[in-house]
Amino acid sequence: GLYSADLLSLRGTAPVSTQGRYTIAVERTGADGFRAVARARGAQSADRDCAEMTVNVVAGFPTTGPTATCWLR
């Protein structure tokens, strides 16, 4: 398997989060990895510390950013 760079080809995903607070993009970073980025929009943009949240996956191992605090809210 390869990872898709086209978010719309993935079932259950959309370029905007369900609540409309983030735009979502996925990019391939190689044959065995991808990076997903959620960028704050609208009122959510006021959360400057977590305005861009990421998941990087390489060989099945994920790392999240920018901080764990953003993901625990």
Buried (B, 14 or more C-beta within 10 A) or exposed (E): EEBEEEBEEEEEBEEEBEEEBBBBEBEBEEEBBBBBBBBBBEEBEEEEEBBBBBBBBEEEEEEBBEEEEBEEE
